[in-house]
């Protein structure tokens, strides 16, 4: 009787395991649809772990000196356009209760609906269980590639950015009501380093001057200064030689189009997005506070609520 009783239990256990395997495979198939193919979909954020999405987002948003330098980002699973990836989950390898590797085959479907006759490409998608939901945590090691690439870009731009920040502080910041601290910030839109005697850096530049009150940076003054910085390399040092700045008032849009030229659309996306600007300001301010050892935890613009620094 005991043996007869055990048989249904084993069957139920096997059926349950089979259902879980099927559900995990279906989830993996769904997650594949959000792997970047020439672009990173905004809705992909909810299907990826925060660190993986952030690494991808930073890489796609980065502006290399040569626009072709980030072309590798566009070809995660397809070639140079004209096709749509078709995913097949070949197998799953569960590493533990919260980590699984999906082995994925990808074929190309052309615009006419035909499937490419070339052999399928093999990929690995890492999945992590977060709050009872499986999310993509990596794809073919792209996370580390993105982190390394963005870090390299930042290192390459560090010297000219230091010169620009110095210029914003000493030349632009001096025209404002003074505070105890001047923190320049902004977003570099594009860089042309083809001539070391005239490195051109287009950016949405800002300066903010603060007084320190307790643990808070209290805004005293500041403003926006978009434009084109001309930087010269002198040995190991960089100096700003001139600054083409957009006009205020009625001439602002016209001068911005003239100065930014082919980069105007990229500039406008940044300049017109208040949330993006504030996120950049918060990150830059937090970095400045850490590097200078300031005893503050937030900044505050006049009567507005204080913004916590992380």
C-alpha positions as CSV (number, residue, x, y, z in Angstrom):
1,X,0.0,0.0,0.0
2,X,2.8,2.4,0.8
3,X,4.4,1.8,-2.6
4,X,1.0,2.5,-4.3
5,X,0.6,5.7,-2.3
6,X,4.1,6.9,-3.3
7,X,3.5,6.5,-7.0
8,X,0.9,9.4,-7.3
9,X,3.1,11.6,-5.1
10,X,6.1,11.1,-7.4
11,X,3.9,11.7,-10.5
12,X,2.6,15.0,-8.9
13,X,6.1,16.0,-8.1
14,X,7.3,15.4,-11.7
15,X,4.3,17.2,-13.1
16,X,5.0,20.2,-10.8
17,X,8.6,20.3,-11.9
18,X,7.6,20.1,-15.5
19,X,5.3,23.0,-15.1
20,X,7.9,25.2,-13.5
21,X,10.4,24.3,-16.2
22,X,7.8,25.3,-18.8
23,X,7.0,28.6,-17.1
24,X,10.7,29.4,-16.8
25,X,11.2,28.7,-20.5
26,X,8.2,30.9,-21.4
27,X,9.6,33.7,-19.3
28,X,13.0,33.4,-20.9
29,X,11.3,33.6,-24.3
30,X,9.5,36.7,-23.2
31,X,12.7,38.3,-21.9
32,X,14.5,37.8,-25.2
33,X,12.2,40.3,-26.8
34,X,13.8,43.1,-24.8
35,X,17.4,42.3,-25.7
36,X,18.7,45.5,-27.4
37,X,18.5,45.3,-31.2
38,X,19.9,48.6,-32.6
39,X,18.3,50.4,-29.7
40,X,17.4,50.0,-26.0
41,X,13.7,50.0,-25.5
42,X,12.5,52.2,-22.6
43,X,10.1,49.5,-21.5
44,X,13.0,47.1,-21.2
45,X,13.8,48.5,-17.8
46,X,11.0,46.5,-16.1
47,X,12.4,43.2,-17.6
48,X,16.0,43.7,-16.5
49,X,17.8,43.9,-13.2
50,X,18.5,47.6,-12.3
51,X,22.3,47.2,-12.6
52,X,22.1,45.6,-16.1
53,X,19.7,48.2,-17.4
54,X,21.7,51.0,-16.0
55,X,24.9,49.7,-17.6
56,X,23.1,49.4,-21.0
57,X,21.5,52.8,-20.6
58,X,24.8,54.5,-19.8
59,X,26.4,52.9,-22.8
60,X,23.7,53.8,-25.3
61,X,23.6,57.4,-23.9
62,X,27.3,57.9,-24.1
63,X,28.7,60.2,-26.8
64,X,32.1,58.8,-28.1
65,X,34.4,61.1,-30.1
66,X,33.8,59.0,-33.2
67,X,30.0,58.2,-33.6
68,X,31.0,54.8,-35.1
69,X,32.8,53.8,-31.9
70,X,29.5,52.7,-30.3
71,X,28.3,50.8,-33.3
72,X,29.0,47.5,-31.5
73,X,26.0,48.3,-29.2
74,X,23.7,48.0,-32.2
75,X,24.5,44.4,-33.1
76,X,23.7,42.3,-30.0
77,X,21.7,39.8,-32.1
78,X,21.4,41.1,-35.7
79,X,23.5,42.5,-38.4
80,X,23.4,45.8,-40.2
81,X,19.7,46.2,-40.3
82,X,17.0,44.6,-42.6
83,X,16.2,41.7,-40.3
84,X,14.3,40.8,-37.1
85,X,15.8,38.3,-34.6
86,X,13.9,35.1,-34.0
87,X,14.7,33.6,-30.6
88,X,14.6,29.9,-29.6
89,X,15.3,28.8,-26.0
90,X,17.5,25.7,-26.5
91,X,18.0,24.8,-22.9
92,X,18.0,26.2,-19.3
93,X,20.7,25.7,-16.7
94,X,19.6,26.5,-13.2
95,X,22.6,27.5,-11.1
96,X,20.6,28.0,-7.8
97,X,17.2,29.1,-6.7
98,X,17.6,32.7,-8.0
99,X,20.0,32.3,-11.0
100,X,19.5,30.6,-14.3
101,X,21.3,30.6,-17.6
102,X,19.2,30.4,-20.8
103,X,21.0,29.1,-23.9
104,X,19.5,30.9,-26.8
105,X,19.6,30.4,-30.6
106,X,18.9,33.4,-32.8
107,X,18.0,33.3,-36.5
108,X,17.3,36.3,-38.7
109,X,13.9,36.9,-40.3
110,X,14.1,39.2,-43.3
111,X,11.6,41.9,-44.2
112,X,10.0,39.5,-46.7
113,X,9.2,37.1,-43.9
114,X,11.9,34.5,-44.9
115,X,14.2,33.0,-42.3
116,X,17.9,33.3,-43.0
117,X,19.5,30.0,-44.1
118,X,22.6,30.7,-42.1
119,X,23.3,28.7,-39.0
120,X,21.7,30.1,-35.9
121,X,23.9,32.2,-33.6
122,X,24.4,30.9,-30.1
123,X,23.9,33.3,-27.1
124,X,23.7,33.1,-23.3
125,X,21.2,35.1,-21.3
126,X,21.6,35.2,-17.5
127,X,18.4,35.5,-15.5
128,X,18.0,36.5,-11.9
129,X,15.0,36.1,-9.7
130,X,14.1,39.5,-8.1
131,X,11.0,39.9,-5.9
132,X,9.5,36.6,-7.3
133,X,10.1,37.7,-10.9
134,X,12.8,36.5,-13.4
135,X,14.7,39.4,-15.0
136,X,17.6,39.6,-17.5
137,X,20.8,40.2,-15.6
138,X,23.3,39.9,-18.5
139,X,23.5,38.8,-22.1
140,X,26.8,37.4,-23.5
141,X,28.8,39.4,-20.9
142,X,27.6,42.7,-22.3
143,X,27.2,44.2,-18.8
144,X,30.9,44.3,-18.1
145,X,31.6,45.4,-21.7
146,X,29.3,48.4,-21.3
147,X,30.8,49.3,-17.9
148,X,34.4,49.1,-19.2
149,X,33.5,51.1,-22.3
150,X,31.8,53.9,-20.4
151,X,34.6,54.0,-17.9
152,X,37.2,54.3,-20.7
153,X,35.2,57.2,-22.3
154,X,35.1,59.0,-19.0
155,X,38.9,58.6,-18.5
156,X,39.5,59.9,-22.1
157,X,37.4,63.0,-21.3
158,X,38.6,63.6,-17.8
159,X,41.4,66.0,-18.7
160,X,39.4,68.4,-20.9
161,X,36.4,68.2,-18.5
162,X,38.7,69.3,-15.7
163,X,39.7,72.3,-17.8
164,X,36.1,73.1,-18.6
165,X,35.0,72.9,-15.0
166,X,37.8,75.2,-14.0
167,X,36.7,77.6,-16.7
168,X,33.1,77.5,-15.6
169,X,34.1,78.1,-12.0
170,X,36.7,80.9,-12.5
171,X,35.3,82.7,-15.6
172,X,31.5,82.0,-15.6
173,X,30.9,81.5,-11.9
174,X,32.6,84.8,-11.0
175,X,29.8,86.7,-12.8
176,X,27.2,85.5,-10.2
177,X,26.5,86.4,-6.6
178,X,29.2,84.6,-4.8
179,X,28.7,81.7,-2.3
180,X,31.0,79.5,-0.3
181,X,31.1,76.8,-3.0
182,X,30.8,76.9,-6.8
183,X,29.9,73.5,-8.4
184,X,29.9,73.4,-12.2
185,X,27.9,70.6,-13.9
186,X,26.3,69.7,-17.1
187,X,26.2,67.2,-19.9
188,X,28.7,66.8,-22.7
189,X,26.8,66.5,-26.0
190,X,29.7,65.8,-28.4
191,X,33.4,66.0,-28.6
192,X,35.8,66.5,-31.6
193,X,39.4,65.7,-30.6
194,X,40.8,65.6,-34.2
195,X,42.9,68.7,-33.5
196,X,44.7,68.8,-30.2
197,X,45.2,72.5,-30.6
198,X,41.4,73.0,-30.8
199,X,39.5,70.2,-29.0
200,X,35.8,71.1,-29.4
201,X,33.4,70.2,-26.7
202,X,29.7,70.9,-27.1
203,X,27.7,70.8,-23.9
204,X,24.8,71.8,-21.8
205,X,26.8,73.6,-19.1
206,X,25.6,74.9,-15.7
207,X,27.1,76.6,-12.7
208,X,25.6,76.6,-9.2
209,X,26.9,78.6,-6.2
210,X,26.0,77.6,-2.7
211,X,26.4,78.5,1.0
212,X,26.7,75.7,3.5
213,X,24.0,75.7,6.2
214,X,24.2,72.7,8.5
215,X,24.2,69.6,6.3
216,X,22.6,71.5,3.3
217,X,24.0,73.3,0.3
218,X,21.8,76.4,0.0
219,X,21.6,77.8,-3.5
220,X,22.8,81.4,-3.8
221,X,22.8,81.8,-7.6
222,X,23.6,80.0,-10.8
223,X,22.5,79.5,-14.3
224,X,22.6,77.7,-17.7
225,X,25.4,78.2,-20.2
226,X,25.1,75.9,-23.2
227,X,27.6,76.2,-25.9
228,X,30.9,75.1,-27.5
229,X,34.1,75.0,-25.5
230,X,37.4,75.2,-27.4
231,X,40.2,73.4,-25.5
232,X,43.9,73.2,-26.2
233,X,46.3,70.5,-25.1
234,X,49.6,71.9,-23.8
235,X,51.7,68.9,-22.9
236,X,49.9,67.2,-20.0
237,X,47.6,70.1,-19.3
238,X,44.5,71.3,-21.0
239,X,43.2,74.9,-21.2
240,X,40.0,76.4,-22.4
241,X,40.9,79.0,-25.1
242,X,37.4,80.3,-25.9
243,X,33.8,79.6,-25.3
244,X,31.0,80.1,-27.9
245,X,27.9,80.5,-25.7
246,X,24.2,80.5,-26.8
247,X,22.5,83.9,-26.6
248,X,19.8,84.7,-24.0
249,X,16.3,85.8,-24.9
250,X,14.9,85.9,-28.4
251,X,18.2,84.8,-30.0
252,X,18.6,81.7,-27.9
253,X,17.2,79.1,-30.3
254,X,18.8,80.5,-33.4
255,X,22.2,80.7,-31.7
256,X,21.9,77.2,-30.3
257,X,21.2,75.8,-33.7
258,X,24.1,77.7,-35.2
259,X,26.6,76.6,-32.4
260,X,25.5,73.0,-32.0
261,X,24.9,72.4,-35.7
262,X,24.5,68.6,-36.4
263,X,24.4,68.1,-32.6
264,X,21.4,70.3,-32.0
265,X,18.9,67.5,-31.7
266,X,21.0,65.7,-29.1
267,X,21.5,69.0,-27.2
268,X,17.7,69.8,-27.3
269,X,16.8,66.4,-25.9
270,X,19.0,67.1,-22.9
271,X,18.3,70.8,-22.4
272,X,14.5,70.3,-22.6
273,X,14.4,67.3,-20.2
274,X,14.2,68.7,-16.7
275,X,14.3,65.3,-15.0
276,X,17.5,64.4,-16.9
277,X,19.2,67.7,-16.1
278,X,18.3,67.3,-12.4
279,X,19.6,63.7,-12.3
280,X,22.9,64.9,-13.8
281,X,23.1,67.8,-11.3
282,X,22.4,65.5,-8.4
283,X,25.1,63.0,-9.5
284,X,27.7,65.7,-10.2
285,X,27.0,67.5,-6.9
286,X,27.3,64.2,-4.9
287,X,30.6,63.5,-6.6
288,X,31.9,67.0,-5.8
289,X,30.8,66.7,-2.2
290,X,32.6,63.3,-1.9
291,X,35.8,64.5,-3.5
292,X,36.0,67.7,-1.5
293,X,34.9,66.2,1.8
294,X,32.0,68.6,2.4
295,X,29.9,67.9,5.5
296,X,26.6,68.0,3.6
297,X,23.9,65.4,2.7
298,X,21.6,67.5,0.4
299,X,21.2,70.7,-1.6
300,X,18.2,73.1,-1.7
301,X,17.1,75.7,-4.2
302,X,15.5,78.5,-2.3
303,X,12.0,77.6,-1.1
304,X,12.0,74.2,-2.9
305,X,12.3,70.9,-0.9
306,X,15.9,69.8,-0.3
307,X,17.3,67.1,-2.6
308,X,19.0,64.2,-0.8
309,X,22.5,63.3,-2.1
310,X,23.3,59.6,-2.3
